[in-house]
Amino acid sequence: MADAENDSTGLIAEMGRRARAAARALAGLSSAAKCRALEMAAEAIRQATPEILAANAIDMARAEAAGLSSAMLDRLRLDPRRIDAMAEGVATVATLRDPVGQLIDENRRPNGLILRRVRVPIGVIGIIYESRPNVTADAAALCIKSGNAVILRGGSEAIESNRAIHAALVAGLERGGISGDAAQLVPTTDRAAVGAILGAEGVIDLVVPRGGKSLVARVQAEARVPVLAHLDGINHVYVDASADSTMAEAITVNAKMRRTGICGAMETLLIDRAYPYPEALVRALMATSCEVRGDAAVQALVPAVAAASPADWDTEYLEAIASVAIVDGVEGAMAHIAAHGSHHTDAIVASDEGVAERFLASVDSAIVLWNASTQFADGGEFGLGAEIGIATGRLHARGPVALEGLTTYKWIVRGTGQVRP
Protein backbone atom coordinates (compact mmCIF):
# COMPACT_ATOMS: atom_id res chain seq x y z
CA MET A 1 0.00 0.00 0.00
CA ALA A 2 2.80 2.39 0.88
CA ASP A 3 4.50 1.67 -2.45
CA ALA A 4 1.24 2.44 -4.32
CA GLU A 5 0.85 5.71 -2.43
CA ASN A 6 4.46 6.70 -3.13
CA ASP A 7 4.10 5.81 -6.79
CA SER A 8 0.87 7.79 -7.07
CA THR A 9 2.33 10.79 -5.28
CA GLY A 10 5.27 10.82 -7.67
CA LEU A 11 2.98 10.36 -10.67
CA ILE A 12 0.72 13.27 -9.70
CA ALA A 13 3.71 15.46 -8.87
CA GLU A 14 5.18 14.86 -12.34
CA MET A 15 1.83 15.41 -14.05
CA GLY A 16 1.43 18.59 -12.02
CA ARG A 17 4.87 19.83 -13.07
CA ARG A 18 3.99 19.36 -16.72
CA ALA A 19 0.55 20.88 -16.19
CA ARG A 20 2.04 23.97 -14.56
CA ALA A 21 4.31 24.52 -17.55
CA ALA A 22 1.35 24.04 -19.91
CA ALA A 23 -0.72 26.51 -17.88
CA ARG A 24 1.98 29.14 -18.25
CA ALA A 25 1.92 28.60 -22.01
CA LEU A 26 -1.87 28.79 -22.10
CA ALA A 27 -1.76 32.13 -20.29
CA GLY A 28 0.11 33.60 -23.25
CA LEU A 29 -2.33 32.36 -25.89
CA SER A 30 -4.91 34.57 -27.50
CA SER A 31 -8.59 33.74 -27.24
CA ALA A 32 -8.60 33.03 -30.98
CA ALA A 33 -5.80 30.46 -30.60
CA LYS A 34 -7.64 28.65 -27.81
CA CYS A 35 -10.81 28.72 -29.89
CA ARG A 36 -9.13 27.14 -32.93
CA ALA A 37 -7.60 24.36 -30.83
CA LEU A 38 -10.94 23.55 -29.18
CA GLU A 39 -12.69 23.45 -32.55
CA MET A 40 -10.08 20.95 -33.72
CA ALA A 41 -10.59 18.92 -30.54
CA ALA A 42 -14.35 18.82 -31.17
CA GLU A 43 -13.82 17.59 -34.72
CA ALA A 44 -11.33 14.99 -33.51
CA ILE A 45 -13.93 13.62 -31.09
CA ARG A 46 -16.50 13.36 -33.88
CA GLN A 47 -14.02 11.55 -36.12
CA ALA A 48 -13.17 9.12 -33.30
CA THR A 49 -16.81 8.08 -32.77
CA PRO A 50 -16.22 4.42 -33.79
CA GLU A 51 -13.25 4.08 -31.43
CA ILE A 52 -15.13 5.77 -28.58
CA LEU A 53 -18.18 3.54 -29.06
CA ALA A 54 -16.01 0.42 -29.08
CA ALA A 55 -14.29 1.50 -25.88
CA ASN A 56 -17.62 2.34 -24.25
CA ALA A 57 -18.99 -1.09 -25.15
CA ILE A 58 -16.16 -2.65 -23.11
CA ASP A 59 -16.98 -0.41 -20.14
CA MET A 60 -20.71 -1.14 -20.41
CA ALA A 61 -20.17 -4.89 -20.49
CA ARG A 62 -17.97 -4.73 -17.40
CA ALA A 63 -20.42 -2.44 -15.61
CA GLU A 64 -23.41 -4.68 -16.33
CA ALA A 65 -21.46 -7.72 -15.15
CA ALA A 66 -20.57 -5.87 -11.96
CA GLY A 67 -24.24 -5.09 -11.30
CA LEU A 68 -24.11 -1.30 -11.50
CA SER A 69 -27.46 0.42 -10.99
CA SER A 70 -29.59 1.58 -13.90
CA ALA A 71 -28.78 5.19 -13.03
CA MET A 72 -25.03 4.50 -13.15
CA LEU A 73 -25.37 2.60 -16.42
CA ASP A 74 -27.26 5.52 -17.94
CA ARG A 75 -24.48 7.91 -16.93
CA LEU A 76 -21.88 5.59 -18.44
CA ARG A 77 -23.64 4.77 -21.71
CA LEU A 78 -22.56 6.51 -24.93
CA ASP A 79 -24.21 6.44 -28.33
CA PRO A 80 -23.58 8.45 -31.51
CA ARG A 81 -26.02 11.14 -30.40
CA ARG A 82 -24.30 11.58 -27.02
CA ILE A 83 -20.85 11.64 -28.61
CA ASP A 84 -22.00 14.28 -31.08
CA ALA A 85 -23.46 16.28 -28.19
CA MET A 86 -20.14 15.94 -26.38
CA ALA A 87 -18.25 17.27 -29.39
CA GLU A 88 -20.79 20.04 -29.85
CA GLY A 89 -20.28 20.98 -26.20
CA VAL A 90 -16.56 21.42 -26.82
CA ALA A 91 -17.24 23.46 -29.95
CA THR A 92 -19.73 25.62 -28.06
CA VAL A 93 -17.20 26.36 -25.33
CA ALA A 94 -14.83 27.53 -28.06
CA THR A 95 -17.33 30.20 -29.10
CA LEU A 96 -18.03 31.52 -25.60
CA ARG A 97 -16.62 34.80 -24.40
CA ASP A 98 -13.15 34.28 -22.95
CA PRO A 99 -13.17 35.39 -19.30
CA VAL A 100 -9.39 35.78 -19.07
CA GLY A 101 -8.43 39.43 -18.96
CA GLN A 102 -11.98 40.66 -18.44
CA LEU A 103 -12.19 43.84 -16.39
CA ILE A 104 -14.27 43.29 -13.26
CA ASP A 105 -14.09 46.82 -11.93
CA GLU A 106 -11.88 49.91 -11.89
CA ASN A 107 -11.28 52.59 -9.30
CA ARG A 108 -9.22 55.78 -9.32
CA ARG A 109 -7.93 56.70 -5.86
CA PRO A 110 -7.58 60.31 -4.63
CA ASN A 111 -3.79 59.97 -4.88
CA GLY A 112 -4.04 59.18 -8.59
CA LEU A 113 -3.52 55.39 -8.39
CA ILE A 114 -5.66 53.47 -10.85
CA LEU A 115 -6.79 50.08 -9.50
CA ARG A 116 -8.26 47.40 -11.73
CA ARG A 117 -9.47 43.88 -10.97
CA VAL A 118 -9.11 41.53 -13.94
CA ARG A 119 -9.93 37.85 -14.37
CA VAL A 120 -7.02 35.41 -14.53
CA PRO A 121 -6.83 31.59 -14.68
CA ILE A 122 -6.70 29.64 -11.43
CA GLY A 123 -3.80 27.52 -12.70
CA VAL A 124 -3.93 23.71 -12.46
CA ILE A 125 -7.34 22.11 -11.87
CA GLY A 126 -7.83 18.53 -10.71
CA ILE A 127 -11.10 16.86 -11.74
CA ILE A 128 -12.11 13.62 -9.99
CA TYR A 129 -15.19 12.05 -11.52
CA GLU A 130 -17.18 8.85 -11.85
CA SER A 131 -19.20 7.14 -14.56
CA ARG A 132 -19.84 10.05 -16.92
CA PRO A 133 -17.22 9.87 -19.70
CA ASN A 134 -18.49 13.12 -21.21
CA VAL A 135 -16.84 14.91 -18.27
CA THR A 136 -13.49 14.11 -19.88
CA ALA A 137 -14.31 16.41 -22.80
CA ASP A 138 -16.43 18.95 -20.92
CA ALA A 139 -13.91 19.58 -18.17
CA ALA A 140 -10.94 19.76 -20.53
CA ALA A 141 -12.69 22.25 -22.82
CA LEU A 142 -13.72 24.54 -19.99
CA CYS A 143 -10.30 24.47 -18.40
CA ILE A 144 -8.46 25.15 -21.66
CA LYS A 145 -10.76 28.03 -22.63
CA SER A 146 -10.33 29.61 -19.18
CA GLY A 147 -6.55 29.26 -19.43
CA ASN A 148 -6.17 26.42 -16.92
CA ALA A 149 -4.36 23.14 -17.29
CA VAL A 150 -6.34 20.13 -16.06
CA ILE A 151 -5.53 16.75 -14.55
CA LEU A 152 -8.42 14.33 -15.10
CA ARG A 153 -8.99 11.30 -12.89
CA GLY A 154 -12.00 9.30 -14.09
CA GLY A 155 -13.53 6.27 -12.45
CA SER A 156 -12.46 2.73 -13.20
CA GLU A 157 -15.91 1.91 -14.62
CA ALA A 158 -15.34 4.36 -17.52
CA ILE A 159 -11.61 3.91 -18.04
CA GLU A 160 -11.74 2.68 -21.65
CA SER A 161 -14.23 5.38 -22.71
CA ASN A 162 -12.20 8.09 -20.97
CA ARG A 163 -8.99 6.97 -22.65
CA ALA A 164 -10.58 7.00 -26.11
CA ILE A 165 -12.15 10.44 -25.61
CA HIS A 166 -8.97 11.84 -24.12
CA ALA A 167 -6.82 10.51 -26.95
CA ALA A 168 -9.06 12.17 -29.54
CA LEU A 169 -9.27 15.43 -27.61
CA VAL A 170 -5.51 15.70 -27.12
CA ALA A 171 -4.87 14.91 -30.78
CA GLY A 172 -7.13 17.82 -31.72
CA LEU A 173 -5.56 20.19 -29.20
CA GLU A 174 -2.06 19.37 -30.39
CA ARG A 175 -3.06 19.96 -33.99
CA GLY A 176 -4.26 23.35 -32.80
CA GLY A 177 -0.93 24.16 -31.14
CA ILE A 178 -1.77 23.40 -27.50
CA SER A 179 0.39 20.91 -25.60
CA GLY A 180 -1.24 17.67 -24.53
CA ASP A 181 0.13 18.41 -21.05
CA ALA A 182 -2.62 21.01 -20.74
CA ALA A 183 -5.22 18.19 -20.47
CA GLN A 184 -3.79 15.06 -18.87
CA LEU A 185 -5.65 11.88 -17.91
CA VAL A 186 -4.35 9.97 -14.89
CA PRO A 187 -3.35 6.63 -16.43
CA THR A 188 -4.09 4.47 -13.38
CA THR A 189 -7.39 3.61 -11.70
CA ASP A 190 -5.64 2.95 -8.39
CA ARG A 191 -7.52 4.72 -5.59
CA ALA A 192 -4.18 5.94 -4.26
CA ALA A 193 -4.12 8.40 -7.17
CA VAL A 194 -7.18 10.13 -5.73
CA GLY A 195 -5.40 10.55 -2.41
CA ALA A 196 -2.36 11.91 -4.21
CA ILE A 197 -4.48 14.53 -5.98
CA LEU A 198 -6.19 15.54 -2.74
CA GLY A 199 -2.84 15.96 -1.03
CA ALA A 200 -1.15 17.79 -3.90
CA GLU A 201 -0.92 21.13 -2.14
CA GLY A 202 1.15 23.51 -4.24
CA VAL A 203 0.83 21.21 -7.26
CA ILE A 204 -2.91 21.44 -7.90
CA ASP A 205 -4.75 24.71 -7.22
CA LEU A 206 -8.37 23.51 -7.15
CA VAL A 207 -10.11 20.12 -7.02
CA VAL A 208 -13.57 19.57 -8.49
CA PRO A 209 -15.25 16.22 -7.67
CA ARG A 210 -18.10 14.96 -9.84
CA GLY A 211 -19.67 11.75 -8.68
CA GLY A 212 -21.58 10.02 -5.94
CA LYS A 213 -21.98 11.10 -2.35
CA SER A 214 -19.18 8.88 -1.05
CA LEU A 215 -16.66 10.32 -3.52
CA VAL A 216 -17.58 13.93 -2.80
CA ALA A 217 -17.60 13.31 0.95
CA ARG A 218 -14.11 11.80 0.75
CA VAL A 219 -12.81 14.71 -1.31
CA GLN A 220 -14.25 17.29 1.07
CA ALA A 221 -12.89 15.43 4.11
CA GLU A 222 -9.37 14.72 2.86
CA ALA A 223 -8.46 17.51 0.47
CA ARG A 224 -5.57 19.80 1.37
CA VAL A 225 -6.35 22.00 -1.64
CA PRO A 226 -9.53 24.04 -2.21
CA VAL A 227 -12.61 22.07 -3.33
CA LEU A 228 -15.55 23.18 -5.49
CA ALA A 229 -18.46 20.74 -5.16
CA HIS A 230 -21.93 19.78 -4.06
CA LEU A 231 -22.64 16.75 -1.89
CA ASP A 232 -26.32 16.01 -2.62
CA GLY A 233 -28.98 17.11 -5.05
CA ILE A 234 -32.05 16.82 -2.84
CA ASN A 235 -34.22 18.99 -5.05
CA HIS A 236 -37.84 20.00 -4.52
CA VAL A 237 -40.76 21.07 -6.65
CA TYR A 238 -43.41 22.97 -4.69
CA VAL A 239 -46.87 23.18 -6.30
CA ASP A 240 -48.73 26.18 -4.91
CA ALA A 241 -52.52 26.49 -4.61
CA SER A 242 -52.41 29.01 -7.45
CA ALA A 243 -50.59 26.69 -9.87
CA ASP A 244 -52.03 25.84 -13.27
CA SER A 245 -52.82 22.13 -13.02
CA THR A 246 -51.64 21.20 -16.53
CA MET A 247 -48.37 23.02 -15.99
CA ALA A 248 -47.92 21.51 -12.53
CA GLU A 249 -48.27 17.95 -13.83
CA ALA A 250 -45.93 18.54 -16.78
CA ILE A 251 -43.22 20.13 -14.63
CA THR A 252 -43.50 17.52 -11.88
CA VAL A 253 -43.19 14.57 -14.25
CA ASN A 254 -40.36 16.15 -16.23
CA ALA A 255 -38.44 17.20 -13.11
CA LYS A 256 -38.49 13.65 -11.78
CA MET A 257 -38.55 11.38 -14.81
CA ARG A 258 -36.79 13.04 -17.76
CA ARG A 259 -33.50 11.71 -16.45
CA THR A 260 -33.65 10.34 -12.94
CA GLY A 261 -29.91 9.92 -12.52
CA ILE A 262 -28.80 13.55 -12.86
CA CYS A 263 -28.17 15.89 -9.94
CA GLY A 264 -30.94 18.24 -11.08
CA ALA A 265 -33.68 15.61 -10.82
CA MET A 266 -36.52 16.32 -8.39
CA GLU A 267 -36.45 14.04 -5.37
CA THR A 268 -39.31 15.52 -3.30
CA LEU A 269 -42.66 16.94 -4.43
CA LEU A 270 -44.32 19.38 -2.05
CA ILE A 271 -48.03 20.10 -2.61
CA ASP A 272 -49.91 23.01 -1.08
CA ARG A 273 -52.73 21.74 1.11
CA ALA A 274 -54.99 24.20 -0.73
CA TYR A 275 -54.04 22.94 -4.22
CA PRO A 276 -57.25 21.54 -5.77
CA TYR A 277 -55.83 18.52 -7.62
CA PRO A 278 -53.20 16.78 -5.45
CA GLU A 279 -54.37 13.26 -6.30
CA ALA A 280 -53.91 13.92 -10.02
CA LEU A 281 -50.34 15.07 -9.40
CA VAL A 282 -49.46 11.92 -7.49
CA ARG A 283 -51.12 9.66 -10.04
CA ALA A 284 -49.32 11.45 -12.89
CA LEU A 285 -46.02 10.45 -11.30
CA MET A 286 -47.16 6.88 -10.69
CA ALA A 287 -48.31 6.57 -14.30
CA THR A 288 -44.68 6.93 -15.37
CA SER A 289 -43.66 3.93 -13.23
CA CYS A 290 -42.28 6.20 -10.54
CA GLU A 291 -42.45 4.75 -7.04
CA VAL A 292 -44.07 7.29 -4.73
CA ARG A 293 -43.46 7.46 -1.00
CA GLY A 294 -45.76 9.85 0.80
CA ASP A 295 -46.73 11.26 4.15
CA ALA A 296 -50.03 10.34 5.81
CA ALA A 297 -51.97 13.00 3.90
CA VAL A 298 -50.70 11.71 0.55
CA GLN A 299 -51.48 8.12 1.51
CA ALA A 300 -55.01 9.16 2.41
CA LEU A 301 -55.41 10.57 -1.10
CA VAL A 302 -53.84 7.60 -2.90
CA PRO A 303 -53.78 4.43 -0.77
CA ALA A 304 -51.35 2.71 -3.17
CA VAL A 305 -48.62 5.15 -2.11
CA ALA A 306 -45.99 3.66 0.22
CA ALA A 307 -45.32 5.32 3.55
CA ALA A 308 -42.36 7.70 3.54
CA SER A 309 -39.82 7.15 6.29
CA PRO A 310 -37.98 10.06 7.96
CA ALA A 311 -34.93 9.16 5.86
CA ASP A 312 -36.82 9.63 2.60
CA TRP A 313 -36.94 13.41 3.00
CA ASP A 314 -33.13 13.46 3.14
CA THR A 315 -32.44 11.00 0.32
CA GLU A 316 -31.10 11.66 -3.18
CA TYR A 317 -32.63 8.69 -4.99
CA LEU A 318 -31.22 9.22 -8.49
CA GLU A 319 -33.78 6.70 -9.71
CA ALA A 320 -37.54 6.49 -10.33
CA ILE A 321 -38.54 7.14 -6.72
CA ALA A 322 -40.05 10.33 -5.33
CA SER A 323 -41.14 11.39 -1.87
CA VAL A 324 -44.30 13.52 -1.66
CA ALA A 325 -45.60 15.68 1.19
CA ILE A 326 -48.58 17.94 1.71
CA VAL A 327 -47.52 21.30 3.17
CA ASP A 328 -49.23 24.43 4.47
CA GLY A 329 -48.62 26.90 1.70
CA VAL A 330 -45.37 28.47 0.62
CA GLU A 331 -44.21 28.95 4.21
CA GLY A 332 -44.61 25.24 4.87
CA ALA A 333 -42.76 24.42 1.65
CA MET A 334 -39.88 26.73 2.51
CA ALA A 335 -39.66 25.29 6.03
CA HIS A 336 -39.46 21.77 4.60
CA ILE A 337 -36.77 22.79 2.10
CA ALA A 338 -34.77 24.53 4.83
CA ALA A 339 -34.90 21.38 6.95
CA HIS A 340 -34.20 18.80 4.25
CA GLY A 341 -32.79 20.53 1.15
CA SER A 342 -29.19 20.47 0.00
CA HIS A 343 -29.00 24.05 -1.37
CA HIS A 344 -28.86 22.70 -4.92
CA THR A 345 -32.04 23.31 -6.97
CA ASP A 346 -35.62 24.02 -5.94
CA ALA A 347 -38.65 25.07 -7.96
CA ILE A 348 -42.08 26.59 -7.42
CA VAL A 349 -45.08 26.19 -9.70
CA ALA A 350 -47.45 29.10 -9.11
CA SER A 351 -49.58 31.71 -10.85
CA ASP A 352 -49.45 34.04 -7.86
CA GLU A 353 -46.48 36.31 -8.54
CA GLY A 354 -46.21 37.47 -4.94
CA VAL A 355 -45.95 33.90 -3.66
CA ALA A 356 -43.41 33.02 -6.33
CA GLU A 357 -41.24 36.04 -5.58
CA ARG A 358 -41.24 35.20 -1.88
CA PHE A 359 -40.08 31.67 -2.68
CA LEU A 360 -37.37 32.90 -5.08
CA ALA A 361 -36.04 35.39 -2.54
CA SER A 362 -36.17 33.17 0.53
CA VAL A 363 -35.09 29.68 -0.57
CA ASP A 364 -31.33 29.40 0.01
CA SER A 365 -30.34 27.27 -2.96
CA ALA A 366 -27.82 27.75 -5.74
CA ILE A 367 -30.63 27.54 -8.32
CA VAL A 368 -34.25 28.55 -7.73
CA LEU A 369 -36.85 28.31 -10.51
CA TRP A 370 -40.38 29.58 -11.08
CA ASN A 371 -42.65 27.59 -13.38
CA ALA A 372 -39.79 25.52 -14.82
CA SER A 373 -38.42 22.02 -14.32
CA THR A 374 -35.44 21.40 -12.03
CA GLN A 375 -33.89 19.48 -14.94
CA PHE A 376 -32.77 22.87 -16.30
CA ALA A 377 -30.04 22.85 -13.60
CA ASP A 378 -27.33 22.53 -16.20
CA GLY A 379 -24.61 24.82 -17.51
CA GLY A 380 -25.56 24.22 -21.12
CA GLU A 381 -29.17 25.16 -20.45
CA PHE A 382 -27.96 28.32 -18.71
CA GLY A 383 -26.05 29.33 -21.83
CA LEU A 384 -22.71 28.71 -20.14
CA GLY A 385 -21.60 25.91 -22.42
CA ALA A 386 -20.52 22.63 -20.86
CA GLU A 387 -20.31 22.87 -17.08
CA ILE A 388 -17.61 21.51 -14.84
CA GLY A 389 -20.07 20.91 -12.04
CA ILE A 390 -22.63 22.56 -9.81
CA ALA A 391 -21.42 24.21 -6.62
CA THR A 392 -23.67 24.65 -3.60
CA GLY A 393 -21.23 26.48 -1.33
CA ARG A 394 -21.27 30.22 -0.81
CA LEU A 395 -17.68 31.08 -1.70
CA HIS A 396 -16.09 31.68 -5.11
CA ALA A 397 -18.71 30.12 -7.40
CA ARG A 398 -22.30 28.89 -6.97
CA GLY A 399 -24.62 26.96 -9.27
CA PRO A 400 -23.34 25.72 -12.65
CA VAL A 401 -19.60 26.33 -12.76
CA ALA A 402 -18.34 27.22 -16.21
CA LEU A 403 -15.71 29.61 -17.53
CA GLU A 404 -15.99 32.46 -15.03
CA GLY A 405 -16.08 29.97 -12.16
CA LEU A 406 -12.69 28.67 -13.28
CA THR A 407 -11.03 32.05 -12.96
CA THR A 408 -9.90 34.13 -10.05
CA TYR A 409 -8.74 37.73 -10.23
CA LYS A 410 -5.75 39.90 -9.56
CA TRP A 411 -5.35 43.58 -8.86
CA ILE A 412 -3.47 45.65 -11.40
CA VAL A 413 -2.35 48.99 -10.00
CA ARG A 414 -0.99 51.79 -12.19
CA GLY A 415 0.74 54.76 -10.66
CA THR A 416 2.76 57.81 -11.61
CA GLY A 417 5.42 57.59 -8.92
CA GLN A 418 3.23 57.58 -5.78
CA VAL A 419 4.82 56.56 -2.50
CA ARG A 420 2.93 55.87 0.70
CA PRO A 421 3.36 58.54 3.42
N, C-alpha and C positions, 0 to 999 in steps of 0.2 A: 504493500500500500504506500509506504514511504517513497519507494522508487517511482511509482506512478505519479505521486504528487510532485516529486522533484522534476520528473520529466515534463509534466504538464506546466509547471511553473516556468521552466526554461523555454518551453514551446511558446507560451503566451508572451513571455518577455521578448523573445525574438520577433514574433509577429507584431508586437507592439512597437518595437524599434523600427521595423519596416513601415508600419502604419504611420508612425510619427513623421518619418521622412516623406511619405506620400502626402500626408496632410499639409506639410509645408509647401510642397509642389502645387497642391490643389489651391492653396491660398493665393498663388500667383496667377491662376488661370482666369481668363475672362469668362463672363457668363455665357457668351457665345460658344466658347470652346467646350465648356461643360455640357452645354445643350447638344452640340454635335456628337459628343461621345455617348451621351445617354440615348440619343436617337439610334446610334449604331448598336448599342447594347440591346435596345428594344427589337431591332430587326434581327439581331443574332438570336434572340430568344425565339422569335417566330420561326426562323429557319431551323432551329434545333428541336422543333415540336416532336418529330418522331423519336429522337433520342430521349427527350424528357418524358414522353409517354411510356417508353419502354422501361425507363428507370422507375417511374411511378408504379408501373405494374408490379415490379419486384417488391416495392415497399408495401403496396396494397395486399399482396399475397401474404407477406410476413405478418402484417397487421391483423388480417382476418384470422390467420392461424393462431395468433397470440390472443385473440378474443377481445380486441379493442372495441369500445362502445360504438354505436352507430354515429354518435356525434363526432367522435374522434376520427372515424373512417371518412365522414363527410368533409372534415377539415383537411384530411390527407389527400383525398381523391382529386386527380387532375383529369381534364378532358380537353379536347382542342379549344372549346369555348373558353375555359378557364385559363388556358395558356395564352390565348390571344388577349384576354382581359388583363393578364399579368403584363404582357408586353405593352399593351396600350397604356397601362398604369405608368410604366417607365417612360414611355413617350410623352405622356401628359405631364409628368414631373418636369421633363425637359422644357416644356413651354411655360411653366409657372414663373412668376416673377422671382428673381434671385434675391434672397434676403441679405446676402453678404454686402456690406457697405451701405445699407440703407440708413438714412439719418432718422434717428428716433426723436431727438429734440435738440435744440440749440439755445444757448443762453449767453448774453453778453454781460459781463460783470461791470460794476462801476469803475473798476481799475483798468478796464479795457480788455481783459482776458476774454477770449471767445471759447466757450466750452460746448463741445458736441458729443452726443452719445451715438455711436454707430454700431450696427450689428456685425459680429464677427463669428466665425465657426467656433464650436466648442473644442474640437481637436480630434480625439480618437474615441469613437463610440463602440461599446460592446453590446451586441444584441444576442440575448439568450432566448430561444424560442422552441416551441414544440409543434409537431403535427403539420402546421400550415406551411407548405413549401413556398407559397407565393411570397412569404415574408422575406425570403432570400433576395428576391428582385426588388420588392417594395422598399425594404430597409436600405439596400445598397443605393438605389436611385435617390432616395431622400437625403442620405448622407453625402453622396457625391455632389448633388446640386447645392447643398448648404455648405460645401467646402470641408466636410469632415471625412476622415478615413474611418472605415468600419471593420470590426472583427465580428464575424457571424458564427454563432455556435447553435446549430440546429439540433433537434432531437434525433435519437437513433432510429425512430420509426420512419423518418423521412430522409434518411441519409443519402440514398441513391438519387432521389428526386432533387435534393438540395445540391448534390455534386453536379448533376447535369445542368441545372439552371445556372449555377455559379460559373461553370465552365463556359457556357454560352455568353453570359453577361460579361465576364472578364475579357473574353475574346473581342466582344464589341467595344468595350472600353479601351482596350489596348489599340484597336484599330483607330480609335478616336484620339489617341495620344495621351491617355491617362494610364498610369501604371496599375497593374493588377494588384499591387500592394495596397492600393486605396480601398479595395473590397476583398478581404481575405475570409475564407471559410476554414474554421478549425477542422483539421483533417481527422481527428479522433472523436469517437463518441464516448470516451471514458468520462465518467462523472467528475473525475479529478480536474478535468479541464474547466468545468464550471467553477469549482472552487478557486482555481488559478485566476480566472477572470475577475471573480469577486474580490480577490485579494490583491489585484494588480494596481495598487495605489501608485500614482505617478506614471503609470504606463497607459492606463485607460482612464479617460476623463469622466465618462458617464456610462452607466449600464441601464439598458432597457430590457426588462423581461416580458416575453409574450408567451403565455401558456396557462396551464392550470393553476389552481390555488396553491398546491404544494410547491410548485416551482417558484411562484412569486413570493410566497412566504419565506422560502429559503433564501432567495435573493435579498429580500428586505432585511432578514435577520443577520445574514453573514457578510453583506457587502461592506467593504472599506472604501468604496468609491460612491459618489452620488448615484441614486436610483430614481428612475422615472417610471411609474407603474400604477396599475390598479390591481387590487386583490380580488374583488368580486364584482359581478355585474348583477346585483339584485335590483332589477328594474321594475317599476310599477307603471301601470296605466290606471288612472282614476277617471271614472265615468260619472260626471256630475248630473244632478237632476235636470239641468237645462240642456243636456247633450241631445243632439239629433240621433235617433235610434239607429238609423241605417249607417251613419258615420261611425257610431260607437261600435257596432258589430264588426264593421270592416277593419277599423283600426285595431281592435282587440285581437281578432284572428290573425291579422298580418303581423302584429307586434310579437305574438307568441310563435306562430307556425311558419312564417316565411322561411326562416332558417333558425331552427331551435338551438343550434350549437354555437351561435356567435354571442359575443359579450353584450350586444345591444338588444338581445331578445327579452321580452317581458317575462318575468317570473311570477309576479303577483298582480292580480286584477282587483282593484278596489272599486266598489259600486256604492254610490250615494243611496242611503236608505230611502230617499225621496224619488229616486229614478223609477219611472213607471214600468220599465220592461226588464227587470233583472234576470228573470228566468230565461228570456230569449237570449241574453248575452251568454249565460252559462251554457245553454244548449248549443249555441253557435260554436263555442269552443269544443264541446264534446263531439259535435258532428264532424270535426276534423281529426278524430281519433286522439284528441288530447285528453289525458287523464286529469281530472279536476279534483282538487282537495280543498274543501271549503269549511268555513266556520259553521256554527249551529244555524245561523240565519240562512246561509246558502243551502245547507242540507234540507232545511224545512221547505225551501222552494223546489229543490230537485233532489229527491231522496236517493237517486243513484250516485250522488256525489260522495266521495270518501271523506272521512273526517280529517281535517288538517291537524297535525300535531304542532306544538310550539316551535319545533325545529323547522317546519315548512316555511314559516315567515322569514327565516334567515338562510334559506337554501337557494343557491344558484343551480338550477336543475340542468340546464343546457341540453334538455331533451323535451319530449312532448308531454310535459307535466306543468300544471299551473296551480298556484294556490289562489283562492278567491275569498274575499271578505266583504261584508257589508259594513259601511262606515257612516258616521253622522256628518255628512256634508264635507266641504273642503277642509274644514278644521280637523275633522276626524281623519281624513286622508293624509293630511300633512303630519299629523301626530304619528300615524302608522309608519309613514316613510321615514320620519326622524328616528323612530325606534328601531326600524328594521332595514332601512336602505343602506346602500354602499356608496352613496355620493357619485354614482355613475350616470344613469339616465332615467328620468321620470317624465311621464306625460299626463296631461289632462285633456279630456274630451268635454267640451262645454260650449254652449252658445252665449252664456252670460259672460260678457267681457270683464266685468268687475271681478267675478270669481276667478276667471282665468288669470288675470293680472296679479291677483293676490297669490295664487299658486306659483306663478313664474318668479315672483319676487322673493317668496319665502322659502321655497324648497332649495336646500343647500346641496345641489348636485352639479356635476360638471356640465351636464346637458339637460335642459328642461324644455319640453315641447308642448305646444298647444295645438290640438286637433291634427296631430301627425303621429305616425307610428314610431316607436322606439327603435325600429330597425334602421332608421336614418342616422343612428349614431355611428358615423363612418366618415373618415376624412375625405374620401372621394365624393360622397354625397354633400359634404360641406364645401365642395369646390377647392379643397386643399390638395388634391391629387392623392396618391397613395399615402396612407398614414403609417407611422411607425408604432403607433399604439395609442391608447386612450389613458390619460392621466387623471386621477381623481384627487390628488393632493392639492394643496393651495399655493405651493411655491413653484416658481419658474414657468411651468406650463400646465394647462388644465384642459380636459376634453381631448379631441383628436389632436395628436402631436404630429405636425408636418414640418415644413421648412423652417418657419420662424421658431418653432419649439426646439429646433436643433441648433439654434444660435444663442450666443450670449452677447454682451456688448462691452465696449471699452470707451473710455473717455479720451477724446482728443482735444487738447488744450493748445490754443495758439495765442502767443503773446507778442509784445513789441519791446521786450527787455524788462518787464516787471520783476521786481524782487519783493519778497514779503517783509514788511516792517516788523 
